[in-house]
Each structure stands twice: as C-alpha cells, then as structure tokens.
C-alpha cells in the first residue's frame, strides 16, 4: 500500500503561521522559538526551519525559511543588495564591495538588522503556487516541493488547511525504505 501525505503531515495547529503584513523580525523570532530547543544556551536545531504566511483572506500563500529572512536581515549573505531589496529600503553597509570585514562600527550591524526586520513578510516570502491534499501520495508531495523549490507545503482538505508536509518528513520516509 502506498503511503499518503496524511500519514506524515504535521497538523496545521502545530505549525507557526504569520500574516503577510507581519514584519520579517516577527518571523525571525517565531523561527527561533520553534527551531531551537536551548540546552545550556545552545540551539539544538531540532524544530521547524520555516513559517507559513497567511493572506488577509486567511489562505496560506507563502513560506519563509532561513534564507528568505537572512537575505533581508543581512543582504550580503545573498551576495549583495538586489533592486527589489533596495526598493524596500533595506539598509546595506558593505555588501556591494563584497568585503568580508565590515567598514562600519560594530553597532551598525545590529542597527541595520533591526531596521531591515521591519520589511513585511509578503515582500520576501516564497509564494506557494500549488498545494497537496491529505490523500495525495508521498511522491506527489515530493514532486511539488521540488517544483516550487520550497521545503514545506500546506496540505488542504478542500479549502481548509489541515497540515503541512516538509521535505525532512519525505526524506525520512525515503531513507526508511532503505532499511525495510
């Protein structure tokens, strides 16, 4: 019998969802809370690596992952300041020169990150074009994740979001097949 998405999905009420107008800083804080399980001040890297973004109509329309957030908070991580980021008034101290050592004062980094954190989630999220259903096969879910170049997809039962399926869930299912 073929496994279905509903066998691996995470219920939507166990997953962080933000509104599209929420600032990126709020997404970053939510991601830190759900990703890190602190032990002696260290992050154990055990939780979700992204958040879902909801439209004003209440539909899941996007996803934010670490790279989406870092590309705004610290644009030099993405190789510089794109025209789109520039239009969002994202502050950049030294990315254009691709310098590895900042020319500015140490406090400038923190100030710049705090300023950039005000960008709304909808400006930088990865837009979700398709979705999967709970009865879809794991292969169908994996194909859709790859097609959209995202690491998580909402699972819809009709018009209602009932859960999410992650690339890590599908990876573990594939690896489990090696030992069966």
DRENKE-947194 format. One record per residue (C-alpha): residue in one letter; y, x, z; chain; residue number from 1. Coordinates in nm, 4 decimals, padded with zeros to 6 digits. Layout:
// residues N
R  res     north      east        up  chain    n
R    A         Y         X         Z      A  NUM
...
This chain:
// residues 180
R  res     north      east        up  chain    n
R    X   00.0000   00.0000   00.0000      A    1
R    X   00.3429   00.1282  -00.0944      A    2
R    X   00.5947   00.1851   00.1862      A    3
R    X   00.9106  -00.0241   00.1795      A    4
R    X   01.2617   00.0611   00.2905      A    5
R    X   01.2441  -00.1872   00.5792      A    6
R    X   00.9746   00.0316   00.7378      A    7
R    X   01.2126   00.3298   00.7695      A    8
R    X   01.5625   00.1845   00.7739      A    9
R    X   01.7902   00.2070   01.0734      A   10
R    X   01.9277  -00.1324   01.1824      A   11
R    X   02.2975  -00.1619   01.0986      A   12
R    X   02.3920  -00.2197   01.4627      A   13
R    X   02.2570   00.1303   01.5403      A   14
R    X   02.4834   00.2945   01.2855      A   15
R    X   02.8574   00.3717   01.3008      A   16
R    X   03.0783   00.1637   01.0721      A   17
R    X   03.4544   00.2105   01.0374      A   18
R    X   03.7174   00.0156   00.8478      A   19
R    X   03.8557   00.1577   00.5235      A   20
R    X   04.2082   00.1814   00.6682      A   21
R    X   04.0954   00.3740   00.9778      A   22
R    X   04.2178   00.7351   00.9814      A   23
R    X   03.9812   01.0210   00.8990      A   24
R    X   04.0352   01.1533   01.2511      A   25
R    X   03.8657   00.8412   01.3856      A   26
R    X   03.5725   00.9003   01.1502      A   27
R    X   03.5510   01.2629   01.2630      A   28
R    X   03.5439   01.1568   01.6293      A   29
R    X   03.2743   00.8962   01.5613      A   30
R    X   03.0679   01.1500   01.3677      A   31
R    X   03.0907   01.3991   01.6507      A   32
R    X   02.9781   01.1399   01.9064      A   33
R    X   02.6770   01.0290   01.7027      A   34
R    X   02.5775   01.3716   01.5715      A   35
R    X   02.5995   01.5856   01.8823      A   36
R    X   02.3891   01.5445   02.1867      A   37
R    X   02.5554   01.8001   02.4071      A   38
R    X   02.3480   02.0287   02.6218      A   39
R    X   02.5364   02.2928   02.8167      A   40
R    X   02.8361   02.2482   02.5857      A   41
R    X   02.6368   02.2982   02.2638      A   42
R    X   02.5740   02.0427   01.9926      A   43
R    X   02.2012   01.9889   01.9380      A   44
R    X   02.2559   01.8472   01.5875      A   45
R    X   02.0306   01.5501   01.6338      A   46
R    X   02.2222   01.2388   01.5274      A   47
R    X   02.3571   01.0770   01.2137      A   48
R    X   02.5610   01.3001   00.9821      A   49
R    X   02.7892   01.0318   00.8385      A   50
R    X   02.9589   00.6976   00.8929      A   51
R    X   02.9716   00.3892   00.6753      A   52
R    X   03.3044   00.2438   00.5636      A   53
R    X   03.3685  -00.1304   00.5549      A   54
R    X   03.6227  -00.3051   00.3309      A   55
R    X   03.8730  -00.5581   00.4635      A   56
R    X   03.6320  -00.8244   00.3290      A   57
R    X   03.3594  -00.6856   00.5568      A   58
R    X   03.1357  -00.5260   00.2923      A   59
R    X   03.0050  -00.1695   00.3152      A   60
R    X   03.1882   00.0077   00.0326      A   61
R    X   03.1635   00.3762   00.1147      A   62
R    X   03.0280   00.6583   00.3218      A   63
R    X   03.1934   00.9579   00.4830      A   64
R    X   02.9970   01.2728   00.5527      A   65
R    X   03.0891   01.6124   00.6952      A   66
R    X   03.2141   01.7456   00.3603      A   67
R    X   03.4354   01.4424   00.2918      A   68
R    X   03.6016   01.4928   00.6291      A   69
R    X   03.6255   01.8721   00.6066      A   70
R    X   03.7772   01.8560   00.2573      A   71
R    X   04.0768   01.6753   00.4093      A   72
R    X   04.0984   01.8315   00.7542      A   73
R    X   04.0545   02.1856   00.6185      A   74
R    X   04.1121   02.1771   00.2390      A   75
R    X   04.0386   02.5472   00.1970      A   76
R    X   03.6751   02.4612   00.2823      A   77
R    X   03.6648   02.2812  -00.0531      A   78
R    X   03.8353   02.5666  -00.2363      A   79
R    X   04.1954   02.4530  -00.2244      A   80
R    X   04.4226   02.1565  -00.2419      A   81
R    X   04.3426   01.9093  -00.5175      A   82
R    X   04.6094   01.6924  -00.6751      A   83
R    X   04.4563   01.3886  -00.5013      A   84
R    X   04.4838   01.5538  -00.1594      A   85
R    X   04.8359   01.6679  -00.2364      A   86
R    X   04.9317   01.3064  -00.3156      A   87
R    X   04.8003   01.2097   00.0306      A   88
R    X   05.0393   01.4623   00.1857      A   89
R    X   04.7562   01.6784   00.3114      A   90
R    X   04.9034   01.9907   00.4648      A   91
R    X   04.7769   02.3274   00.3478      A   92
R    X   04.8739   02.6609   00.4929      A   93
R    X   04.6828   02.9164   00.2911      A   94
R    X   04.4195   02.7679   00.0584      A   95
R    X   04.5998   02.8306  -00.2700      A   96
R    X   04.5750   03.2058  -00.2240      A   97
R    X   04.2109   03.1672  -00.1141      A   98
R    X   04.2814   03.4001   00.1725      A   99
R    X   04.0163   03.4362   00.4384      A  100
R    X   04.2652   03.5104   00.7143      A  101
R    X   04.5487   03.2654   00.7762      A  102
R    X   04.9015   03.3973   00.7396      A  103
R    X   05.0315   03.1387   00.9836      A  104
R    X   05.0289   03.1285   01.3606      A  105
R    X   04.7027   03.0203   01.5318      A  106
R    X   04.8597   02.6924   01.6469      A  107
R    X   04.9386   02.5964   01.2883      A  108
R    X   04.5698   02.5334   01.2138      A  109
R    X   04.5377   02.2752   01.4906      A  110
R    X   04.8651   02.1066   01.3940      A  111
R    X   04.7636   02.0932   01.0275      A  112
R    X   04.4189   01.9464   01.1070      A  113
R    X   04.5781   01.6830   01.3317      A  114
R    X   04.8260   01.5907   01.0571      A  115
R    X   04.5552   01.5711   00.7907      A  116
R    X   04.3409   01.3499   01.0164      A  117
R    X   04.5844   01.0628   00.9513      A  118
R    X   04.4582   01.0097   00.5932      A  119
R    X   04.2815   00.6699   00.5626      A  120
R    X   03.9029   00.6767   00.5171      A  121
R    X   03.9250   00.4812   00.1900      A  122
R    X   04.1117   00.7715   00.0278      A  123
R    X   03.8282   01.0203   00.0684      A  124
R    X   03.5050   00.8246   00.1122      A  125
R    X   03.2223   00.8410  -00.1378      A  126
R    X   03.2208   00.4980  -00.3000      A  127
R    X   02.8885   00.3176  -00.3000      A  128
R    X   02.8176   00.1523  -00.6316      A  129
R    X   02.4689   00.0126  -00.5773      A  130
R    X   02.2615  -00.0869  -00.2816      A  131
R    X   01.8992  -00.1307  -00.1915      A  132
R    X   01.7041  -00.4139  -00.0342      A  133
R    X   01.4573  -00.4068   00.2529      A  134
R    X   01.1625  -00.4777   00.0212      A  135
R    X   01.2544  -00.2025  -00.2268      A  136
R    X   01.0208   00.0953  -00.2445      A  137
R    X   01.0997   00.4300  -00.0854      A  138
R    X   01.1033   00.5789  -00.4360      A  139
R    X   01.3695   00.3299  -00.5426      A  140
R    X   01.5788   00.4232  -00.2375      A  141
R    X   01.5399   00.7931  -00.3097      A  142
R    X   01.6415   00.7476  -00.6740      A  143
R    X   01.9523   00.5536  -00.5696      A  144
R    X   02.0551   00.8160  -00.3123      A  145
R    X   02.0210   01.0847  -00.5780      A  146
R    X   02.2017   00.8801  -00.8455      A  147
R    X   02.5003   00.8175  -00.6169      A  148
R    X   02.4948   01.1685  -00.4648      A  149
R    X   02.5101   01.0352  -00.1090      A  150
R    X   02.2915   01.0924   00.1946      A  151
R    X   02.2828   00.7331   00.3207      A  152
R    X   02.2754   00.3871   00.1631      A  153
R    X   02.3291   00.0439   00.3127      A  154
R    X   02.0335  -00.1930   00.2971      A  155
R    X   02.1239  -00.5513   00.2078      A  156
R    X   01.9239  -00.8678   00.2552      A  157
R    X   02.1095  -01.0962   00.0177      A  158
R    X   02.4775  -01.0475   00.1037      A  159
R    X   02.4162  -00.9303   00.4597      A  160
R    X   02.3985  -00.5614   00.5528      A  161
R    X   02.0866  -00.5249   00.7657      A  162
R    X   02.0462  -00.1481   00.7874      A  163
R    X   02.0760   00.1934   00.6313      A  164
R    X   01.8310   00.4332   00.4732      A  165
R    X   01.9023   00.8059   00.4979      A  166
R    X   01.7912   01.0986   00.2880      A  167
R    X   01.6403   01.2504   00.6035      A  168
R    X   01.4195   00.9412   00.6531      A  169
R    X   01.2939   00.9695   00.2965      A  170
R    X   01.2458   01.3463   00.3286      A  171
R    X   01.0318   01.2992   00.6386      A  172
R    X   00.8269   01.0276   00.4648      A  173
R    X   00.7628   01.2626   00.1706      A  174
R    X   00.6670   01.5525   00.3981      A  175
R    X   00.4370   01.3239   00.5974      A  176
R    X   00.2478   01.2531   00.2753      A  177
R    X   00.1561   01.6231   00.2648      A  178
R    X  -00.0333   01.6009   00.5926      A  179
R    X  -00.2123   01.2689   00.5373      A  180
